[in-house]
């Protein structure tokens, strides 16, 4: 009997080793890199810049932000240099660094390799990217939009900045390889269908990533968009994302379209100057000054989509300083 038990245990160990070896060595597998040569037209450059700076806000994480001012506006001369870290302080299972996406960082990547990273979460060297870089969302966008972003990124000023390698904790160092998947590109809906178009923009902006509380890098089921994601601030205290469901008490159920658009456009006013943040005072990671550049039509479409979101009662204390 003991020999049988030992044999079973040995078999189980071998199976576990085999599975872990497969996950570590054979994954991620999202198919062959597509040969892609994107023609850099003026319209693509304009669209790519709009998406990268005001909708998908790629430059948010891939640049340096000044946390001594409200909403952490971008520091001049850092566009795309990378280095922002998302680690255990924010509840992530490891330390994940935003890459240098200027030509100094990815200048030797092909268009196909950049597209694979954005839409599938696999880097040039075949490593899986943790979805704080929201490739699961980007992989659902219109491929033409992603190609436009690539055209814009190619025009960024080269900045020499060596970014540390991301280091997932155990067991995420195995799990991460199972996350990348082939993209499921969509066609951008017609702007006349406000809800569908708003849903497209909402996904492109990856709003759900920050507005859903997470545990070990995964949204808590049943609390999607109800806020509460915690962000330790450089100047002290903890800021939390807002509940953006249609709950009238704890969410934005009572907001009118005018209220919603004005909340964003306040930060695009030519007279707006970010407040200085003293140590221990409220600040937010919400990149208001970047999203403020969205067109009113796009903001109205996102509002129309948000009106379809079911209300979830969840009172969020937006800032505490223990």
Phi, psi and omega in degrees: 000317180299322179294323179294315180298316179298321180295319179295315179298319179297319179297318179297318178299316180298319180295317179297315179300318180296317180295314180297323179295320179296313181297320184283324188257326185264342180249158000284152179226101181244021179091179181290150175291129180287135173286124186217132175226099188274128178282120183280080179278163180297322181292322177293319179298316180296314180295317181297319178296317179300313181293314185290334184253341185231344181241292177286343181040051177305323184289347177301300183279333186267017176227181176261133180249145181270098184281001174273002175233154185301133177071007176056062178298157183294142176279129180305138176085009182243008187302112176087001187288343178076187176108344178299136183247137176239109188227201185299337178300329181261008179088011180275147181277061180143189177244117185240126186252136174289131185283159172285113183255013173282169178305336177288338181262317183233023181297335180264007175277144174280165177301321179295323179291321178293317179299318179298321179294316182291315190265340183236343178081035177231126184282178181304321183273009176088005180276145179286141177258131179295140187287017165296332164275102198287061180299330176298331177278314182297328180291353178257002181278172174291129183302325179299323178296318180293322177296325178294321177298318179298319178301316181293314182302325179297339184267357181296148178294129179298132177230122178286113179203110180276119183261135179300155176287142176292146182228096177288145176284165172283136005266009181299334179296342173262315184300323184304330181289344181268354186279314181302143177214165179298143181292154175239072185301147179241176173254129182301127181296158176295139183297341180290338176266087189302318183292313180295318179293320177296321177298320178298314181293321179299318177293317181298325180278354178052038182303326184296333183300312183269335185267013174235124179296142185235157171229121181055040175084003180238138178298142177286124184300134179089355181240022181299128178069008180273007175075186177102358176296129185264137179231105174296127185266146180302324182273008177105151179086174181237124176261146181232144180290152185278156172283115181249021173279178184273016174297130186283341182265310186255352181246215183243027183299335181265358181288136173272169177300320179298317179301315184296310182296317181298324181301325179275313188290344175306325186272000176256358178297138183297340181269354184288131175230124182301136177291144173286139181255115176281156182303129178090354180271162182298136169214170183220151176274349180301116184281069184305317184292337177277311179295335180299340180281356176294148178291154179299323180299318180292320178295321178295324178293318177297320177299316180300320178293317181298333178294344179269354183280132181294144180288138174232121181283116180202102180283123183247125173276110192293337181202135173225149178227087182297000000 
